[in-house]
Amino acid sequence: MKVGDLVKCKDDEGGIFGLGLVIEEETTRDLMVRVLWLSGSARENTVFDGKDDWNWKSNLELVKAI
């Protein structure tokens, strides 16, 4: 995953938890990326829109590579 990629976050049951854009890559261990969230999950009652945070790559799935 690299900056500009569109990703989705998976929950424990394999459902989609959110959709976001990778805005920064971790440079030391290459295990995490910072994601700007475009949408959250109504089922999980999360509001991610416009927020960003660091996420483990293992919890993300690539939707569209740039």
TIKERO-249632 format. One record per residue: x, y, z of N, C-alpha, C, O in turn; chain. Coordinates in steps of 0.05 Angstrom, whole numbers, plus 5000, padded with zeros to 4 digits. Each point is the difference from the previous one (the first is absolute). Example, Ala and Ser with C-alpha at 12.3 -4.5 7.8 and 13.67 -1.06 7.14 Angstrom:
+------+------+------+------+------+------+------+------+------+------+------+------+-------+
|  n.u |  n.v |  n.w | ca.u | ca.v | ca.w |  c.u |  c.v |  c.w |  o.u |  o.v |  o.w | kette |
+------+------+------+------+------+------+------+------+------+------+------+------+-------+
| 5264 | 4886 | 5156 | 4982 | 5024 | 5000 | 5018 | 5024 | 5000 | 5021 | 5000 | 5013 |     A |
| 4972 | 5021 | 4973 | 5016 | 5024 | 5001 | 4985 | 5022 | 5014 | 5010 | 5022 | 5004 |     A |
+------+------+------+------+------+------+------+------+------+------+------+------+-------+
END
This chain:
+------+------+------+------+------+------+------+------+------+------+------+------+-------+
|  n.u |  n.v |  n.w | ca.u | ca.v | ca.w |  c.u |  c.v |  c.w |  o.u |  o.v |  o.w | kette |
+------+------+------+------+------+------+------+------+------+------+------+------+-------+
| 5017 | 4976 | 5000 | 4983 | 5024 | 5000 | 5018 | 5025 | 5000 | 5020 | 5001 | 5013 |     A |
| 4971 | 5018 | 4971 | 5015 | 5025 | 4999 | 4981 | 5024 | 5000 | 4976 | 4998 | 4997 |     A |
| 5036 | 5026 | 5006 | 4984 | 5024 | 5000 | 4983 | 5002 | 4975 | 5010 | 4996 | 4977 |     A |
| 4965 | 5010 | 5026 | 4981 | 5003 | 4978 | 4983 | 4976 | 4996 | 4980 | 5001 | 4985 |     A |
| 5027 | 4976 | 5027 | 4983 | 4976 | 4997 | 4974 | 5002 | 5016 | 4999 | 5012 | 5021 |     A |
| 4980 | 4977 | 4968 | 4974 | 4999 | 5013 | 4998 | 4973 | 5014 | 5005 | 4979 | 4988 |     A |
| 4989 | 5022 | 5038 | 4999 | 4975 | 5017 | 4974 | 4998 | 5015 | 4986 | 5020 | 5004 |     A |
| 5008 | 4956 | 5004 | 4977 | 4996 | 5018 | 5011 | 4985 | 5025 | 5019 | 4985 | 4998 |     A |
| 4968 | 5021 | 5024 | 5008 | 4988 | 5025 | 4980 | 4977 | 5006 | 4976 | 5003 | 4997 |     A |
| 5036 | 4974 | 5011 | 4983 | 4977 | 5005 | 4996 | 4997 | 5031 | 5018 | 5005 | 5015 |     A |
| 4957 | 4987 | 4992 | 4995 | 4995 | 5029 | 5006 | 4970 | 5005 | 5007 | 4985 | 4982 |     A |
| 4989 | 5007 | 5043 | 5007 | 4972 | 5008 | 4983 | 4979 | 4985 | 5009 | 4977 | 4997 |     A |
| 4967 | 5031 | 4994 | 4983 | 4981 | 4986 | 5004 | 5001 | 4970 | 4987 | 4986 | 4985 |     A |
| 5032 | 5030 | 5006 | 5005 | 5003 | 4971 | 4984 | 5021 | 4986 | 5002 | 5003 | 4976 |     A |
| 4981 | 5011 | 5039 | 4984 | 5021 | 4988 | 5016 | 5025 | 4996 | 5022 | 5003 | 5010 |     A |
| 4968 | 5015 | 4974 | 5013 | 5026 | 4994 | 4995 | 5019 | 5023 | 4976 | 5006 | 5007 |     A |
| 5045 | 5005 | 5004 | 4998 | 5018 | 5023 | 5003 | 5029 | 4991 | 4991 | 5019 | 5014 |     A |
| 5022 | 4986 | 4963 | 5004 | 5027 | 4991 | 5015 | 5000 | 4973 | 5012 | 4981 | 4993 |     A |
| 4986 | 5042 | 4993 | 5014 | 5003 | 4975 | 5017 | 5025 | 5001 | 4990 | 5021 | 5009 |     A |
| 5035 | 4978 | 4983 | 5017 | 5023 | 5003 | 5023 | 5001 | 4980 | 5003 | 4982 | 4983 |     A |
| 5012 | 5039 | 5018 | 5022 | 5006 | 4982 | 5026 | 5001 | 5016 | 5002 | 5013 | 5020 |     A |
| 5018 | 4972 | 4971 | 5026 | 5000 | 5013 | 5014 | 5027 | 4995 | 5003 | 5008 | 4977 |     A |
| 5004 | 5006 | 5045 | 5012 | 5027 | 4998 | 5029 | 5000 | 5009 | 5014 | 5020 | 4996 |     A |
| 4995 | 4959 | 5018 | 5028 | 5000 | 5010 | 5008 | 4971 | 5005 | 4984 | 4983 | 5009 |     A |
| 5041 | 5011 | 4985 | 5011 | 4973 | 5005 | 5020 | 5000 | 5023 | 5015 | 5019 | 5003 |     A |
| 4984 | 4961 | 5014 | 5020 | 4997 | 5021 | 5027 | 4993 | 4987 | 5001 | 4983 | 4982 |     A |
| 5020 | 5030 | 5026 | 5026 | 4996 | 4987 | 5018 | 4982 | 5016 | 5019 | 4989 | 4988 |     A |
| 4976 | 5007 | 5037 | 5019 | 4984 | 5016 | 4995 | 4969 | 4998 | 5019 | 4986 | 4993 |     A |
| 4956 | 5005 | 5012 | 4995 | 4972 | 5000 | 4982 | 4991 | 4976 | 4998 | 4976 | 4995 |     A |
| 4990 | 5043 | 4992 | 4982 | 4994 | 4977 | 4977 | 4982 | 5007 | 4992 | 4983 | 4985 |     A |
| 4997 | 5021 | 5040 | 4978 | 4984 | 5009 | 4973 | 5015 | 5000 | 4979 | 4989 | 5002 |     A |
| 5024 | 5038 | 4998 | 4976 | 5017 | 5002 | 4999 | 5021 | 4979 | 5020 | 5007 | 4988 |     A |
| 4955 | 5003 | 5007 | 4996 | 5023 | 4982 | 4980 | 5018 | 5014 | 4983 | 4991 | 5015 |     A |
| 5019 | 5035 | 4978 | 4980 | 5019 | 5011 | 4979 | 5003 | 4979 | 5005 | 5005 | 4976 |     A |
| 4970 | 4993 | 5033 | 4977 | 5000 | 4981 | 4981 | 5023 | 5007 | 4994 | 5005 | 5023 |     A |
| 4999 | 5010 | 4955 | 4979 | 5020 | 5003 | 4974 | 4986 | 4993 | 4995 | 4991 | 4978 |     A |
| 4987 | 5007 | 5042 | 4976 | 4985 | 4997 | 4979 | 5016 | 4986 | 4994 | 5023 | 5006 |     A |
| 4994 | 4964 | 4973 | 4980 | 5013 | 4984 | 4972 | 4992 | 5009 | 4981 | 5015 | 4996 |     A |
| 5017 | 4962 | 5016 | 4974 | 4990 | 5011 | 5005 | 4980 | 5022 | 5021 | 4987 | 5001 |     A |
| 4959 | 5011 | 5017 | 5001 | 4981 | 5021 | 4977 | 4980 | 4997 | 4985 | 5002 | 4981 |     A |
| 5012 | 4981 | 5038 | 4979 | 4979 | 4999 | 4977 | 5008 | 5018 | 5003 | 5006 | 5023 |     A |
| 4973 | 4995 | 4965 | 4976 | 5006 | 5015 | 4995 | 4978 | 5020 | 4990 | 5005 | 5022 |     A |
| 5016 | 4970 | 4971 | 4996 | 4977 | 5017 | 5017 | 5003 | 5026 | 4990 | 4992 | 5021 |     A |
| 5033 | 5018 | 4976 | 5018 | 5003 | 5023 | 4996 | 5027 | 5014 | 5013 | 5006 | 5020 |     A |
| 4970 | 5011 | 4968 | 4994 | 5026 | 5011 | 5025 | 5017 | 5002 | 5004 | 5014 | 5020 |     A |
| 5013 | 4985 | 4960 | 5025 | 5016 | 5000 | 4997 | 5024 | 4981 | 4986 | 4998 | 4980 |     A |
| 5027 | 5023 | 5027 | 5000 | 5024 | 4983 | 5029 | 5006 | 4994 | 5014 | 5013 | 5016 |     A |
| 4995 | 4978 | 4961 | 5028 | 5004 | 4992 | 5004 | 5023 | 4981 | 5022 | 5009 | 4996 |     A |
| 4956 | 5000 | 4992 | 5002 | 5019 | 4977 | 5018 | 5023 | 5007 | 4996 | 5015 | 5019 |     A |
| 5025 | 4988 | 4965 | 5018 | 5023 | 5003 | 5021 | 4996 | 5021 | 5016 | 5019 | 5005 |     A |
| 4985 | 4959 | 5009 | 5019 | 4995 | 5021 | 5022 | 4982 | 4989 | 4996 | 4985 | 4981 |     A |
| 5028 | 5017 | 5031 | 5022 | 4982 | 4992 | 5012 | 4987 | 5024 | 5000 | 5012 | 5022 |     A |
| 5011 | 4965 | 4974 | 5015 | 4986 | 5021 | 5018 | 4979 | 4988 | 4997 | 4992 | 4977 |     A |
| 5021 | 4998 | 5040 | 5019 | 4979 | 4992 | 4986 | 4973 | 5003 | 4986 | 4995 | 5020 |     A |
| 5018 | 4988 | 4960 | 4987 | 4973 | 4999 | 5020 | 4979 | 4992 | 5018 | 5005 | 4984 |     A |
| 4980 | 4972 | 5029 | 5016 | 4977 | 4992 | 4993 | 4991 | 4972 | 4976 | 4998 | 4993 |     A |
| 5044 | 4997 | 4990 | 4994 | 4991 | 4973 | 4985 | 4974 | 5000 | 4984 | 4995 | 4982 |     A |
| 5020 | 4989 | 5038 | 4986 | 4974 | 5002 | 4970 | 5002 | 5004 | 4985 | 4982 | 4994 |     A |
| 5006 | 5042 | 5015 | 4971 | 5005 | 5003 | 4987 | 5013 | 4976 | 4976 | 5005 | 4999 |     A |
| 5041 | 5000 | 4980 | 4990 | 5014 | 4977 | 5001 | 4983 | 4975 | 5016 | 4981 | 4998 |     A |
| 4966 | 5025 | 4984 | 4999 | 4985 | 4974 | 5001 | 5021 | 4978 | 4985 | 5020 | 5001 |     A |
| 5032 | 4976 | 4979 | 5002 | 5018 | 4978 | 4975 | 4999 | 4982 | 4991 | 4978 | 4992 |     A |
| 4997 | 5045 | 5003 | 4977 | 5002 | 4982 | 5009 | 5008 | 4972 | 4992 | 4988 | 4980 |     A |
| 5025 | 5033 | 5019 | 5009 | 5010 | 4974 | 5028 | 5012 | 5004 | 5004 | 5019 | 5016 |     A |
| 5015 | 4970 | 4970 | 5028 | 5011 | 5001 | 5002 | 5023 | 4980 | 4988 | 5000 | 4979 |     A |
| 5028 | 5019 | 5029 | 5005 | 5024 | 4982 | 5025 | 4994 | 4984 | 5008 | 5017 | 4983 |     A |
+------+------+------+------+------+------+------+------+------+------+------+------+-------+
END
